[in-house]
Amino acid sequence: MCNDDTQWFYDPSTGEVSQGKEKGWDNRMGPYSSEAEARQALSIAAERNKAADADSDDNWGQPPSWEN
């Protein structure tokens, strides 16, 4: 387990980067191992989402009757 006091976090509502858990979970992305990495939080999340979307199996079967 990492020491959150030495990790970096990104606040998407303000765009600020801080070290340690200074704010609540609802305004915090991370932890990241460096300040530079935390500053890239949104692009890192976008890349991870894109990779997850490409890797997912979205075959949910037949569409509902109202979509036919």
C-alpha positions as CSV (number, residue, x, y, z in Angstrom):
1,M,0.0,0.0,0.0
2,C,1.3,3.5,-0.9
3,N,1.8,6.4,1.5
4,D,-0.8,8.9,0.4
5,D,1.1,11.8,2.0
6,T,3.8,11.4,-0.6
7,Q,1.5,10.7,-3.6
8,W,0.1,13.4,-5.9
9,F,-3.5,14.1,-6.6
10,Y,-5.4,16.2,-9.3
11,D,-8.5,18.2,-8.5
12,P,-10.6,18.3,-11.7
13,S,-12.9,21.1,-10.5
14,T,-10.0,23.5,-10.0
15,G,-7.2,22.0,-12.1
16,E,-4.9,22.1,-9.1
17,V,-2.3,19.5,-8.2
18,S,-1.5,18.7,-4.6
19,Q,0.6,16.3,-2.6
20,G,-1.2,14.3,0.0
21,K,-5.0,13.9,0.5
22,E,-6.0,17.5,1.1
23,K,-9.5,17.3,-0.3
24,G,-12.4,14.9,-0.3
25,W,-12.7,12.0,-2.7
26,D,-15.3,13.7,-4.8
27,N,-12.7,16.3,-6.0
28,R,-9.7,14.1,-6.3
29,M,-8.1,11.9,-9.0
30,G,-5.1,9.8,-8.1
31,P,-2.8,8.9,-6.5
32,Y,0.0,9.6,-9.0
33,S,3.7,9.0,-8.3
34,S,4.8,12.4,-9.5
35,E,3.5,16.0,-9.9
36,A,4.0,15.8,-13.6
37,E,1.9,12.6,-13.8
38,A,-0.9,14.2,-11.7
39,R,-1.0,17.2,-14.1
40,Q,-1.7,14.7,-16.9
41,A,-4.6,13.1,-15.0
42,L,-7.3,13.9,-17.5
43,S,-5.3,12.6,-20.5
44,I,-4.3,9.5,-18.6
45,A,-7.9,8.8,-17.7
46,A,-8.9,9.4,-21.3
47,E,-6.3,6.9,-22.6
48,R,-7.3,4.3,-20.0
49,N,-11.0,4.7,-21.0
50,K,-10.2,4.4,-24.7
51,A,-8.2,1.2,-24.0
52,A,-11.0,-0.2,-21.8
53,D,-13.6,0.6,-24.5
54,A,-11.6,-1.1,-27.2
55,D,-11.1,-4.2,-25.0
56,S,-14.6,-4.6,-23.8
57,D,-17.2,-7.1,-25.0
58,D,-20.3,-5.0,-25.6
59,N,-22.4,-7.8,-26.9
60,W,-25.4,-7.5,-24.6
61,G,-27.6,-9.8,-26.7
62,Q,-30.8,-8.6,-28.4
63,P,-31.9,-5.0,-28.2
64,P,-35.1,-4.2,-26.3
65,S,-38.3,-4.6,-28.3
66,W,-38.9,-0.8,-28.5
67,E,-35.6,-0.4,-30.3
68,N,-36.5,-2.8,-33.1
